[in-house]
Amino acid sequence: MTNYNKSQEHISDTVEATQTKSGKPLTGRPPQTPYRLTDKDFRQINMRSLFFFQWGWNYERMQGSGYLFTILPQLRKIYGDDSPELQEMMKTHAQFFNTSNFFNTIITGIDIAMEEREQFAAKESVKGIKVGLMGPFAAVGDAIFGSLVPTIFGAIAANMAQDGNPFGALLWFVAMLAIIVFRWKQLKFAYKEGISLVTTMQHRLESLTNAATLLGVFMVGALVATMIRVKFAWEPKIGDLTVKVQDNADMILPRLLPLVIVFGVYWLLGRKNMNSTRAIFIVIIVSIVLSALGVITNI
């Protein structure tokens, strides 16, 4: 890995010239006047990341083309238009890349800081940083922003909206706005911290992922008891005795029926040729039939 703290002059003297497929020389030397990113560049990267990062998604390279598009204007300023160094770095950044949309600009910030300082000499280091960080950040992002935040804020907002409280919609809007601000700020933070951020955060990512996953599972368990509002309506009579099925079920475990429904859906999703859409239709049909027969009702 390239030493991030090397001076540009030392890098220029030690990097050997190579050849591209077209025969143009790759000097590994920075432009005579190295480019320094400005606030305008950070805004441009953030805007492209927020609105266009996923547009080029494909099954072969996933977010590779989106990553390249996000920083292409800055690469052109760092390496110069039509330079062989630019062509090689474009090929590098167009390779396979896949991470969380909510953390991708942390990797971008570290990457662009290295390239701004070391230019083409940072190529292998940049490749290593991207490969090494995209997996951990994907796990953290999915756990926090893919599961935890929608579960907590979505459930609270939905409950409030269901009760006719307009603040429910506002709460969800504020949560999404906070996420956007978080994504916007992390780019410049990662750019300033540079490579030191990797060693600082490396040992914390696994703990953060485990904590977020545990909290997400805990919240899902709480939502089973609060969001699935169904109970037994069937009360059969044996002689003069009325058997209240719901009361008996509560004696075994409160909110037992919602738990059975969740495990039933979970079992369905594990069956062959079953997907979430089919499972939803099965739940709807079964619910209508059982409700019509008087077996279940809503709370």
N, C-alpha and C positions, 0 to 999 in steps of 0.2 A: 504494500500500500504506500502511496506517495506520502511523504512527510508534509503535513499541512502547513507546518511552520517554516518551511524552507523559503528563502527569498527568491524572487522571480529571476534575479540575475544568476543565482546558482543553478536554478532549474534550466535556464536557457543554455547554460554551458554544458550541462551533463546529459540532457536528453538527446539521444541519437536520432538523426533524420531517418525516416522510413519512407516507403512508397505506397501510394494507393493503387488500386487496380487500374486507374487511368494513367498511372505513371507520374502524377504530379507529386512533388516532394512535400512531406509532412515534417516541418521543422521542429514542432513542439515548442516554438518560441512565441511569446506573447506579442501582440501588436506594439508598434513603437510607442503608442499612447494607450496604455491599458484602460479599458472602459470600467467605470464604476457605476453600479446601479443607483438609481434615484428613486424617490417616492413615486414618481410616475411609473417606473418599471414595476414596482411592487403592486401598484393599483392594477396595472395591466395583467400581471400574472394572476392576481386574485380574481379579477373579473373573468378571465378565461377559465380559471379553475372552477369557479362557481357555476358558470353557465355552459361551458363547452367540454369539460374534462371527459365526460362519458359519451360524447357524440360519436367518437370513433371506435367505440368498444366493439371487439370482435372476438371470436372463439380462439383465434390463433395467437394473438398478442395482447388481447384484452385491452388494457388501458394504455398500451404503448404509444399509439398514435396520439391519444389525448394528452399524454404527458409531454410529448414533443411539441404539440401545438401550443401548450400552455407556456413554454419557455422559449419558443422559436424566435420571437423578436429580440430577446436578450442574447441568445446564442449568436444571432447575426451581428449584434453590436460588439460582442466579445471577440469573435473570430473574424469578422468581416464578411461581406457578401461574396458568395461564389468561391470562397477559399477552400482548399482541400481539407483543412482542419474542420471547417464548418460541416462539410459533407460527411466526414467520418463521425463527428459527434451527433449529427442527425441520425445516422444509421444506428449509433449506439443507443440513443434515446428512444428510437422507434421499436426496439426489441421488447420482448415480453415484460410486462409490468402489471401488477395487480395488487392494490392495497385498499384501505378504507378511504372513501371520499372525504371523510372528516379529518383525516390526518395526512393526506397526500402532500399538502404544502409544507409540512415539516421536512419531509424528505426533499422536496423541491428547494427549500431554503438552504439546507445543508449543501445540496448539490451545486446550486448556483453560486454560493459563497466560495466553494472550492474551485469552480471553473473560473470565476472572476479573478481569483488570486493566482492560480497556477496554469490557467488555460488548458491547452491540449495535454500537458503533462499530467493532468489529474484524471485522464480518461479511465484508467484501470481502477483508480480509487473510487471514482463516481459509480462505476459499474458495481463494485463491491458494496458500496453504501446502499445502493438501490436494492440489490438482491438481499442484503442482510437485514434491511429495515422494513421492507414491504410486508413480510410475513407477520412479524410481531405487531406492527401497527394495524394490520388487517384484523387480527384477533382482538386487539383492544378496541378498535373502532366498532366492530360488529357487536361486541359485548356491551359497550356503553351506549352508542348512538343507534345501533340496530335493534337492540333489545331493551336495555334498561330505561333510557329516556322515553321512548314511545310507550313503554308499559306503564311507567309511573305517571308521566304528565298526560298521556293519552287517556288513561283510566280516570284520573281526577277530572280532566276536562270533559270527558264523555258523561261522567256522572252528574257534573254540574249542569251540562247542557240538557241532559235528560230530565233534570228537575226544573228546567225552565230558566236557569241562571245564565244570562248572557256572558258572564265573566268566564265561563268555560271555554268559549271560542277565543276570548282574549288571552287566557292563560296559555293555550296551545300556540297562539301567534307569538307571544312573548318568548316561549321556549324555543321556537324555531328561529326567532330573531337572535336569541342568545347564541345559538349554534352557529349562525352565520358570522356573528361577530368573533366567535372563537376561531373559526376557520380563517377569517380575515387577519387576525392578529398573529397567528402562529407562524406565518411566513417570515415576517421580519424578525421575530424572535429567533427562529431557527437560523436565519441568515447571520444574525449577530453572534450567536453562540457557536455556529459552525460545527466543526468535527468534534469539539469537546462535548457537544450535546449527546453524541452517541454513547460515550463512556459514562456520562452522567445518568442517562435514562435507561441504559441497557438492563441493569439489575432490577429496575422498578417495573418494567413492562409486564413481566410474568405475574408479579404480585397484584398489579392493577387489574390485569385480565381476570385472575381468579376471584378477586374481590367483587368485580363488576358482575361476573357470571353468577356468583353465589347470591348477590343481592337481587339479580334478575330472576333467579329461580324462586327466591323467597317472595318476590312481588307477584309472580305468576300464581303461586299457591294462595296468596291473599286474594287475588282477583277471581279465582275459582269460586270462593265463598261470597263474593260481593257482586260480581258482574253477571253470573249465570243465575237469573232469578226465576227458578222453577221449583215446584214442590209437588208432592203427591196429592191429588184431589180425590182419589179412590178411597172410599170408606165403606167397605162391605159390612153387611149385617149378618150376624150368626144368632138366630133367635131374636131375643131382645137386646143383644149386645152389639154395639157398633164398634168396629175395629178401625181406629184411626191410624192408617198406615204411616202417615207423616210423623205422628208423635212417636211411634215405635222406631222409625228410622232415626229420628233425632236422639233417641236413647242409645242407639248403637254408635252414631257419630253425627253431630250436627252438620247440616248441609251435605248429607251423604249423596243425595241424588245429583247435585252438580258435579261432585267428584267422580261419580260413576260415568256421567256423560263425558267428562274430560278424558278419562281413561278409555272410554269406548271410541272416541274420536282418534285418540292416540293409537289405539289398536288398528283402527281402520286405515290410517295413514301408512301403517307398516305392511299392508297387504299389497300383493302384486296388482299392477294396473290401477292403483288407487292414487288419486291426487287430491289436493285441498278443495278444488271446485266440486268434485264428485262427493266428497265428504260433506260439504256444506249442503248440497241438495238432499243427501240422505238424511241429515239432521232435520232439515226443514220438513221433509215428507213424513218422517217418523213423528216429529213433534205435532204436526197437524192431525195425524191419525190418532195418536194417543190423547190429544186434547179433545178431539171429537168424541172419543169413547169415554171421556171423563176420568182418565187415569192420571193425567198430570194437568197442572194449571200454573199460570204465572203468579209470582209473589206480588 
